[in-house]
Amino acid sequence: MAVHPQSPSGTVIDELMAQARAAGRWNLFLPDPTYGAGLTNPEYVPLAELMGRSLTAPEILTCNAPDTGNAELLLHYGRDIQRRRWMEPLLRGEIRSAFCMTEPDAAGSDAADMAATAVVDRDTIVLNGHKWWSTGIGHPDCRFVISWN
């Protein structure tokens, strides 16, 4: 996948991510100090507003969609093995995630109205459905998709 000409190269993003992590500017969206900065939502909101003014700040500070929502789902509802395999590398900035919600027969972005399914077939999970947009799926470091059956 080619990098957009106006996007910084992966190397620049990786270097800035390392600096942000070393400075404690990492996973600011998580109030759980085990995994994040331990900020409350009122403390995080002004930072999110500032990050939203930049194309790269949310990724550099690991506060970008869909990774934030997917990490929160895994933190609150995932099993320990899922947290170790998917959430922890996601929070370290080693992998990315996807959220594939918009469907042709659903109104807008109503997650409760999704028709696509995930079906376990022996040792494989098969995703069935048609999506218009798949946020995050095109990133070369994307390693998992949030789905249900």
BALO-192941 format. One record per residue (C-alpha): residue in three letters; y negated, x negated, z negated. Coordinates in nm, 3 decimals. Example, Ala and Ser with C-alpha at 12.3 -4.5 7.8 and 13.67 -1.06 7.14 Angstrom:
2
@residu=ALA, yy=0.450, xx=-1.230, zz=-0.780
@residu=SER, yy=0.106, xx=-1.367, zz=-0.714
//
This chain:
149
@residu=MET, yy=0.000, xx=0.000, zz=0.000
@residu=ALA, yy=-0.337, xx=-0.146, zz=0.101
@residu=VAL, yy=-0.621, xx=-0.183, zz=-0.145
@residu=HIS, yy=-0.930, xx=0.019, zz=-0.053
@residu=PRO, yy=-1.202, xx=-0.220, zz=0.073
@residu=GLN, yy=-1.442, xx=-0.105, zz=-0.201
@residu=SER, yy=-1.186, xx=-0.144, zz=-0.480
@residu=PRO, yy=-1.158, xx=-0.465, zz=-0.682
@residu=SER, yy=-0.839, xx=-0.657, zz=-0.620
@residu=GLY, yy=-0.550, xx=-0.617, zz=-0.861
@residu=THR, yy=-0.616, xx=-0.966, zz=-0.993
@residu=VAL, yy=-0.971, xx=-0.878, zz=-1.099
@residu=ILE, yy=-0.854, xx=-0.555, zz=-1.265
@residu=ASP, yy=-0.572, xx=-0.742, zz=-1.442
@residu=GLU, yy=-0.815, xx=-1.006, zz=-1.573
@residu=LEU, yy=-1.058, xx=-0.742, zz=-1.699
@residu=MET, yy=-0.772, xx=-0.548, zz=-1.860
@residu=ALA, yy=-0.664, xx=-0.863, zz=-2.047
@residu=GLN, yy=-1.022, xx=-0.917, zz=-2.171
@residu=ALA, yy=-1.051, xx=-0.553, zz=-2.281
@residu=ARG, yy=-0.721, xx=-0.569, zz=-2.466
@residu=ALA, yy=-0.815, xx=-0.895, zz=-2.640
@residu=ALA, yy=-1.143, xx=-0.736, zz=-2.750
@residu=GLY, yy=-0.967, xx=-0.427, zz=-2.891
@residu=ARG, yy=-1.108, xx=-0.202, zz=-2.618
@residu=TRP, yy=-0.768, xx=-0.059, zz=-2.535
@residu=ASN, yy=-0.612, xx=0.290, zz=-2.540
@residu=LEU, yy=-0.932, xx=0.429, zz=-2.686
@residu=PHE, yy=-0.814, xx=0.787, zz=-2.627
@residu=LEU, yy=-0.530, xx=0.773, zz=-2.882
@residu=PRO, yy=-0.625, xx=0.859, zz=-3.241
@residu=ASP, yy=-0.296, xx=0.709, zz=-3.367
@residu=PRO, yy=-0.385, xx=0.351, zz=-3.471
@residu=THR, yy=-0.024, xx=0.244, zz=-3.409
@residu=TYR, yy=-0.080, xx=0.277, zz=-3.035
@residu=GLY, yy=-0.454, xx=0.314, zz=-2.985
@residu=ALA, yy=-0.794, xx=0.239, zz=-3.126
@residu=GLY, yy=-0.764, xx=0.505, zz=-3.395
@residu=LEU, yy=-1.077, xx=0.686, zz=-3.280
@residu=THR, yy=-1.125, xx=1.056, zz=-3.349
@residu=ASN, yy=-1.203, xx=1.285, zz=-3.056
@residu=PRO, yy=-1.574, xx=1.304, zz=-3.153
@residu=GLU, yy=-1.584, xx=0.922, zz=-3.159
@residu=TYR, yy=-1.406, xx=0.895, zz=-2.823
@residu=VAL, yy=-1.609, xx=1.156, zz=-2.630
@residu=PRO, yy=-1.925, xx=0.944, zz=-2.577
@residu=LEU, yy=-1.710, xx=0.652, zz=-2.464
@residu=ALA, yy=-1.525, xx=0.875, zz=-2.216
@residu=GLU, yy=-1.860, xx=0.990, zz=-2.079
@residu=LEU, yy=-1.969, xx=0.630, zz=-2.024
@residu=MET, yy=-1.636, xx=0.529, zz=-1.868
@residu=GLY, yy=-1.659, xx=0.827, zz=-1.636
@residu=ARG, yy=-1.963, xx=0.671, zz=-1.471
@residu=SER, yy=-1.750, xx=0.385, zz=-1.338
@residu=LEU, yy=-1.472, xx=0.383, zz=-1.079
@residu=THR, yy=-1.287, xx=0.106, zz=-1.261
@residu=ALA, yy=-1.368, xx=0.131, zz=-1.634
@residu=PRO, yy=-1.108, xx=0.400, zz=-1.715
@residu=GLU, yy=-0.827, xx=0.189, zz=-1.565
@residu=ILE, yy=-0.952, xx=-0.135, zz=-1.720
@residu=LEU, yy=-0.965, xx=0.028, zz=-2.066
@residu=THR, yy=-0.635, xx=0.219, zz=-2.011
@residu=CYS, yy=-0.813, xx=0.553, zz=-2.045
@residu=ASN, yy=-0.745, xx=0.692, zz=-1.697
@residu=ALA, yy=-0.573, xx=1.002, zz=-1.569
@residu=PRO, yy=-0.295, xx=1.080, zz=-1.539
@residu=ASP, yy=-0.180, xx=0.804, zz=-1.774
@residu=THR, yy=-0.371, xx=0.932, zz=-2.078
@residu=GLY, yy=-0.221, xx=1.280, zz=-2.067
@residu=ASN, yy=0.127, xx=1.149, zz=-1.991
@residu=ALA, yy=0.108, xx=0.902, zz=-2.281
@residu=GLU, yy=-0.004, xx=1.183, zz=-2.514
@residu=LEU, yy=0.289, xx=1.401, zz=-2.401
@residu=LEU, yy=0.534, xx=1.120, zz=-2.469
@residu=LEU, yy=0.374, xx=1.039, zz=-2.805
@residu=HIS, yy=0.389, xx=1.398, zz=-2.929
@residu=TYR, yy=0.704, xx=1.531, zz=-2.760
@residu=GLY, yy=0.905, xx=1.234, zz=-2.633
@residu=ARG, yy=1.213, xx=1.090, zz=-2.794
@residu=ASP, yy=1.201, xx=0.739, zz=-2.938
@residu=ILE, yy=1.393, xx=0.600, zz=-2.640
@residu=GLN, yy=1.145, xx=0.764, zz=-2.399
@residu=ARG, yy=0.851, xx=0.622, zz=-2.591
@residu=ARG, yy=0.998, xx=0.272, zz=-2.582
@residu=ARG, yy=1.095, xx=0.288, zz=-2.214
@residu=TRP, yy=0.790, xx=0.465, zz=-2.070
@residu=MET, yy=0.503, xx=0.516, zz=-2.315
@residu=GLU, yy=0.482, xx=0.166, zz=-2.462
@residu=PRO, yy=0.475, xx=-0.015, zz=-2.122
@residu=LEU, yy=0.224, xx=0.245, zz=-2.002
@residu=LEU, yy=0.000, xx=0.176, zz=-2.302
@residu=ARG, yy=0.031, xx=-0.199, zz=-2.243
@residu=GLY, yy=-0.095, xx=-0.145, zz=-1.887
@residu=GLU, yy=0.231, xx=-0.275, zz=-1.737
@residu=ILE, yy=0.318, xx=0.045, zz=-1.549
@residu=ARG, yy=0.143, xx=0.360, zz=-1.427
@residu=SER, yy=0.251, xx=0.724, zz=-1.423
@residu=ALA, yy=0.206, xx=1.031, zz=-1.205
@residu=PHE, yy=0.137, xx=1.399, zz=-1.260
@residu=CYS, yy=0.226, xx=1.615, zz=-0.961
@residu=MET, yy=0.081, xx=1.959, zz=-1.028
@residu=THR, yy=-0.092, xx=2.124, zz=-0.731
@residu=GLU, yy=0.149, xx=2.340, zz=-0.528
@residu=PRO, yy=0.095, xx=2.561, zz=-0.223
@residu=ASP, yy=0.200, xx=2.885, zz=-0.398
@residu=ALA, yy=0.024, xx=2.825, zz=-0.731
@residu=ALA, yy=-0.336, xx=2.908, zz=-0.813
@residu=GLY, yy=-0.535, xx=2.588, zz=-0.852
@residu=SER, yy=-0.403, xx=2.353, zz=-1.116
@residu=ASP, yy=-0.214, xx=2.585, zz=-1.351
@residu=ALA, yy=0.064, xx=2.370, zz=-1.496
@residu=ALA, yy=0.242, xx=2.678, zz=-1.632
@residu=ASP, yy=0.270, xx=2.820, zz=-1.278
@residu=MET, yy=0.451, xx=2.524, zz=-1.122
@residu=ALA, yy=0.772, xx=2.602, zz=-0.931
@residu=ALA, yy=0.899, xx=2.248, zz=-0.868
@residu=THR, yy=1.193, xx=2.140, zz=-1.080
@residu=ALA, yy=1.373, xx=1.827, zz=-1.192
@residu=VAL, yy=1.752, xx=1.855, zz=-1.177
@residu=VAL, yy=1.994, xx=1.604, zz=-1.327
@residu=ASP, yy=2.269, xx=1.514, zz=-1.077
@residu=ARG, yy=2.508, xx=1.273, zz=-1.251
@residu=ASP, yy=2.299, xx=0.958, zz=-1.307
@residu=THR, yy=2.011, xx=1.066, zz=-1.083
@residu=ILE, yy=1.719, xx=1.303, zz=-1.133
@residu=VAL, yy=1.628, xx=1.499, zz=-0.821
@residu=LEU, yy=1.275, xx=1.639, zz=-0.791
@residu=ASN, yy=1.262, xx=1.963, zz=-0.588
@residu=GLY, yy=0.938, xx=2.117, zz=-0.470
@residu=HIS, yy=0.629, xx=2.087, zz=-0.253
@residu=LYS, yy=0.312, xx=1.927, zz=-0.384
@residu=TRP, yy=-0.035, xx=1.908, zz=-0.233
@residu=TRP, yy=-0.167, xx=1.634, zz=-0.461
@residu=SER, yy=0.023, xx=1.384, zz=-0.673
@residu=THR, yy=-0.223, xx=1.202, zz=-0.896
@residu=GLY, yy=-0.112, xx=0.845, zz=-0.959
@residu=ILE, yy=0.200, xx=0.850, zz=-0.740
@residu=GLY, yy=0.049, xx=0.613, zz=-0.482
@residu=HIS, yy=-0.020, xx=0.333, zz=-0.731
@residu=PRO, yy=0.223, xx=0.043, zz=-0.674
@residu=ASP, yy=0.291, xx=0.021, zz=-1.050
@residu=CYS, yy=0.382, xx=0.391, zz=-1.086
@residu=ARG, yy=0.719, xx=0.409, zz=-1.260
@residu=PHE, yy=0.757, xx=0.768, zz=-1.384
@residu=VAL, yy=0.660, xx=1.129, zz=-1.315
@residu=ILE, yy=0.615, xx=1.401, zz=-1.577
@residu=SER, yy=0.830, xx=1.700, zz=-1.476
@residu=TRP, yy=1.041, xx=1.978, zz=-1.624
@residu=ASN, yy=1.347, xx=2.181, zz=-1.533
//
